[in-house]
Amino acid sequence: MRCRSAESKESLNLLPIAKRLTGLVHKFNMSGKVAEKALKLLRTFPRVTLGNLKDMPGSRPHRDTRRRSSKRGSGRGDKGQGARGTLPRIGFEGNNTPFYLQIPKEPYYEKHHLRKEYVPVSLVQLQRMVDLNRVDKNEPIDLTSICNTGLVRVIPEQKQFGIHLTEEGADTFAAQINIEVQWADELTIAAIERNGGTITTRFFDRPSLMAAVAPKTFFMKGLPIPKCKIPPTDVFKYYTDARNRGYLADPEKIKDARIELAQKYGYELPDITNDEKFPMLSTRKDPRQIFYGLAPGWIVNLHDKTVMKPKGKEHVEYYES
């Protein structure tokens, strides 16, 4: 009789354990193999009781155990500013003059957060791209073709507005190209025109720049190509100056500036009008245009390999330059 009572007592002890395991199985949608494994563990470990069972990880949400006062206050363990979340701004020194206002400001850093940045690309890097056929020198080179090489990255979100073509490698640059950049030095312009090439500096506003930097990503969105806006007042003078080869400068003044620059650096300016590459070297974009061969307002469908053009009168008038 004692043996039977002991066996019945053990079965009674295992009954709530099995019920709890069954509840856990249904709660987490466990498979039949997991349930069989749990029951097998019960057979192999007879000392399992309710006291040494634990919940499944993540079964109970984390509870906030902040200390609370007897009067049910905020429970933040502080009074005043700490409890109400009304701490002063960063840099506040108790009604004293902050240290960053006591130090004199350098004129160089004035309005530095509003300045436009340009990713530097040297003539050495450009010559290497041409030699390795990363860019086609028989076609006009612009920001899109340079970014498509994967060697240069322009991030508009970080106030980068294009490429600055630097003068490093001006003595060894030997490619005849038609290139369009956003900023260029005087010696850089001379090095390109000395080889019979042409250069143009132009401005891209932020929506146009995001399309020019990543054209595939832009075309996948199915949006019409935006028209580029005119430069803001801080750089308008640069892009209308013929000495900088600005895209808004007078073409006649650019011809005079080419001759003047050749006389300054002492090289003979080649006559590109008789060159067989003259149609390519003289290719220019419209001031509102972003991509070569694609006008503003067009929609490029990469899946069907088609281009949709606007036909409505209002749309045509809006995208016209």
Stockholm file with secondary structure:
# STOCKHOLM 1.0

chainA/1-321         MRCRSAESKESLNLLPIAKRLTGLVHKFNMSGKVAEKALKLLRTFPRVTLGNLKDMPGSRPHRDTRRRSSKRGSGRGDKGQGARGTLPRIGFEGNNTPFYLQIPKEPYYEKHHLRKEYVPVSLVQLQRMVDLNRVDKNEPIDLTSICNTGLVRVIPEQKQFGIHLTEEGADTFAAQINIEVQWADELTIAAIERNGGTITTRFFDRPSLMAAVAPKTFFMKGLPIPKCKIPPTDVFKYYTDARNRGYLADPEKIKDARIELAQKYGYELPDITNDEKFPMLSTRKDPRQIFYGLAPGWIVNLHDKTVMKPKGKEHVEYYES
#=GR chainA/1-321 SS CHHHHHHHHHHHHHHHHHHHHHHHHHHTTCCHHHHHHHHHHHHHCTTCCGGGCCCCTTSSCCCCCCCCCTTCCCCSSCCTHHHHTCCCCTTCBTTBCCHHHHSCCCGGGTTGGGCCEEEEEEHHHHHHHHHTTSSCTTSCBCHHHHHTTSSCCCCGGGTEEEEEEECTTTTTCCCCCEEEESEECHHHHHHHHHTTCEEEECCCCHHHHHHHHCHHHHHHTTCCCCCCCCCCHHHHHHHTCGGGTBTTSCHHHHHHHHHHHHHHHTCCCCCGGGSTTHHHHTCCCCTTCCBTTBCTTCEEETTTTEEECCCSHHHHHHHCC
#=GC SS_cons         CHHHHHHHHHHHHHHHHHHHHHHHHHHTTCCHHHHHHHHHHHHHCTTCCGGGCCCCTTSSCCCCCCCCCTTCCCCSSCCTHHHHTCCCCTTCBTTBCCHHHHSCCCGGGTTGGGCCEEEEEEHHHHHHHHHTTSSCTTSCBCHHHHHTTSSCCCCGGGTEEEEEEECTTTTTCCCCCEEEESEECHHHHHHHHHTTCEEEECCCCHHHHHHHHCHHHHHHTTCCCCCCCCCCHHHHHHHTCGGGTBTTSCHHHHHHHHHHHHHHHTCCCCCGGGSTTHHHHTCCCCTTCCBTTBCTTCEEETTTTEEECCCSHHHHHHHCC
//
